[in-house]
Amino acid sequence: MSRIPQLPGGHAVGPSGLLDVCVCAALRLLSRFCSRELSRALDPHGLNINDFHLLIALRAEPLPQMALARSLHFDSAAVSRLVARAARRGEIARVSRSPRAFWELTHYGRSALEVVSIPWEAVDESLRQALGAELVSRLLARAETLPRRNREPNGVWRD
């Protein structure tokens, strides 16, 4: 007999155990909880989480849009929108005018990243405490081993 999935935090109609809770739903809820906290911290600075992650991705070195897409696990259209917004705000600039342009943080972008890193640090520490060291360690280790994003011949990006 197949199991009936349960939503985490929901009240089961009948007896249920840990095996019946939908892992995907639990991860989605945890992700929304964690993202909401960071989003609230970034809002006063006019950034969203994706904007913040773009700045982090460009912190060490200039990168082309394709590398940004792989790093952020986004498709190229989403990265184009992120890059355009960040460029309008003056946080990033093109290093070259070639078709495969590299993008880098501007002085303003570095300052913005430094400023938003202050509330991020508090949120990150709070989430680490709420989730526990073991879970955080396992999540980070698993995220490090996610498959690399690749573009298929039809142009679609897949993880």
C-alpha positions in Angstrom: 0.0 0.0 0.0 1.4 3.4 -0.9 1.9 6.1 1.7 -0.2 9.3 1.6 2.1 12.4 1.8 1.6 14.8 4.6 2.4 18.5 4.7 5.0 19.5 7.3 3.4 21.3 10.2 -0.1 20.1 9.1 -2.4 18.0 11.2 -2.7 14.5 9.8 -6.1 13.0 9.5 -4.8 9.7 10.8 -1.6 8.3 12.2 1.5 9.5 10.4 5.1 9.3 11.0 8.2 11.1 9.8 8.3 8.9 6.7 4.9 10.4 5.4 6.0 14.0 5.5 6.7 15.4 2.1 10.4 16.3 2.1 10.0 18.7 -0.8 7.3 20.6 1.0 9.4 20.8 4.1 12.4 22.2 2.2 10.2 24.7 0.4 8.8 26.0 3.7 12.2 26.2 5.3 13.5 28.0 2.2 10.6 30.5 2.3 11.2 31.1 6.1 14.9 31.7 5.6 14.4 33.8 2.5 11.8 36.0 4.2 14.2 36.9 6.9 16.9 37.9 4.5 14.5 39.7 2.3 13.3 41.8 5.2 16.9 42.7 6.0 17.7 43.7 2.4 14.5 45.7 1.7 15.6 48.9 3.3 18.6 48.9 1.0 16.5 48.5 -2.1 17.9 45.0 -2.9 16.3 41.6 -3.2 18.0 38.3 -2.5 18.9 37.7 -6.1 20.4 41.2 -6.4 22.5 40.4 -3.2 23.7 37.1 -4.6 24.7 38.8 -7.9 26.9 41.2 -5.9 28.4 38.3 -4.0 29.1 36.4 -7.2 31.0 39.4 -8.6 32.9 40.1 -5.4 36.1 38.2 -6.2 36.5 38.8 -9.9 34.7 40.0 -13.1 32.6 37.3 -14.7 30.7 36.9 -18.0 27.0 36.5 -17.9 27.2 32.8 -18.7 29.4 32.2 -15.6 27.0 34.2 -13.5 24.1 32.1 -14.7 26.0 28.9 -13.7 27.0 30.4 -10.4 23.5 31.6 -9.4 21.7 28.6 -11.0 19.5 30.9 -13.1 18.8 30.9 -16.8 20.5 33.5 -18.9 17.3 35.6 -19.2 17.0 36.0 -15.4 20.6 36.9 -15.2 20.2 39.5 -18.0 17.5 41.2 -15.9 19.6 41.1 -12.7 22.6 42.5 -14.5 20.5 45.3 -16.1 19.0 46.3 -12.8 22.4 46.3 -11.0 24.0 48.3 -13.9 21.2 50.9 -13.7 21.8 51.2 -9.9 25.5 51.7 -10.6 26.5 48.6 -8.7 28.2 46.8 -11.6 29.8 47.9 -14.9 30.9 46.2 -18.1 34.6 45.6 -18.2 34.6 45.4 -22.0 32.4 46.0 -25.0 32.9 42.6 -26.6 29.9 40.3 -27.2 31.1 38.2 -24.3 31.4 41.1 -21.9 32.6 40.6 -18.3 30.9 42.4 -15.5 32.5 43.7 -12.3 31.5 45.4 -9.1 31.9 49.2 -9.2 33.1 51.1 -6.2 29.5 51.8 -5.3 28.7 48.1 -5.7 31.5 47.1 -3.3 30.2 49.7 -0.8 26.6 48.5 -1.2 27.7 44.9 -0.6 29.7 45.9 2.5 26.6 47.8 3.9 24.1 44.9 3.3 26.6 42.4 4.6 25.9 43.8 8.1 22.3 42.8 8.3 23.0 39.6 6.3 25.5 38.6 9.0 22.8 38.9 11.8 20.2 37.0 9.7 22.7 34.3 8.8 23.8 33.8 12.4 20.1 33.7 13.5 19.3 31.1 10.9 22.3 29.0 11.7 21.2 28.9 15.4 17.5 28.1 14.4 18.5 25.3 12.1 21.3 23.9 14.1 24.9 23.3 13.2 24.4 19.7 11.9 21.6 20.6 9.5 23.5 23.8 8.3 26.6 21.7 7.7 24.7 19.1 5.8 22.8 21.6 3.7 26.0 23.5 2.7 27.8 20.3 1.9 24.9 19.2 -0.3 24.6 22.6 -2.0 28.3 22.4 -2.9 27.8 19.1 -4.7 24.8 20.2 -6.8 25.2 19.4 -10.5 26.5 22.2 -12.6 24.0 24.0 -14.8 24.3 23.1 -18.5 22.7 24.5 -21.6 21.1 21.8 -23.8 21.2 22.0 -27.6 17.7 23.5 -27.6 18.9 26.4 -25.5 17.2 25.3 -22.3 19.2 25.4 -19.1 19.1 22.3 -16.9 20.6 21.5 -13.5 
